[in-house]
Amino acid sequence: MKDIYTITKGSYRNFAEQIVSRLGRGHYISGVFSHSIGGVVHRLELTLIIYREAGSGEIVDVSDVWWDSYTIEQGEDGEMVLKINDFDFAKLYKELIVR
């Protein structure tokens, strides 16, 4: 088992897609999102305020009110173990704004 998990660009993209899908045309979202890779589950709990361009509704800015990210993996004796990861909100922000 690794001590700290690296969140990949693909995982940030996956989280952004989940957030945008659940958000719809809204300006606020609070929830839990998860992404699984090879039996390792990355969970993201967050609350965001979304700012949109008036005409197009395109996301132009995001304020994080709160977030927490953690990883769960199966330990050597079969129990589920909570692990830290290197989640960086700035990387998620970039994926959300690009849309």
N, C-alpha and C positions, 0 to 999 in steps of 0.2 A: 504494500500500500504506500502511496505517496503521501507526504505530509501536507502539501498544499496543491490544490488542483488549479490548473490554468484554464480559464474560460476562453474558448476559441472564438474567432471572428464569426464562424458559423453559428455558434451558440448565441452570440449577441444578435445576429440576424434573425435567428429563430425566435428569440424573446421579443424582438421588435415586431415581427410579423404577428405574433400572438397578441401583443398589446394593441396594435393598430386594428386587427380584426375584431377584438372585443370592444374597442373604443368606438368604432364607427365614426360618426361625425361629431362626437362629443368633445368636451373640453376638460373632463375630469375622469380619472380612472383610479380605482383602488382594487387590488386583487393579488392573487397568487398565480404564478406562472411556473411551469416546469418543463424541463428539457432533459431527455435521457439519452445517454451514449454508452453503449456497452455495459449495461447494468449499473452505471453510475448516474444518479439523478441530481441535476442541478435545479434548485428552486429559487425563485425570485419573488419576494413579497414587496409590493411597492404601492405608493400613492403619488400620482402625478397630476399636475395642472398643465393642460395643453393650450398653447396659443396658436391661433390659426390666422392665415391671411383672410381678410374680409371677403374678397371676391371669390377666390378659388377654394377656400377652406383648407388649403395646404398647411401642414404643420410647419410653423416657422420658429417655434421655441418651445422648450419643455422645462418646467420647474419641478424638481424632485422635492416633495414634501417629506417623504420618508421612504427608505428602502432597506432591505436586508436580503443577503444572498448566502446560501449555504449549499453544501454538497452532501449527499448521502451515498454511502457505498456499503457493500456487504463485507463485514470483517472476516478474519480468518476462521473464526469459530461459528460463522453463520449469522451473527447478530448484525443489525444495521448500525453503522457508525456515522456520526455527524462529523464532517471534515470542513476545514476552512478552504476558501478559494480566493483567487485574485480578482474578483469582480471589480470593474471600474465603471462607474456610472457614465463617465465621459464617453466611453466607447459605445454604450447603449444609446446615449444621446445622439451621437453621430449617425447611428443606424436609423433612429426615429426621424431625424431632420432630413435625411436624404430622400425620404419617401416623397 
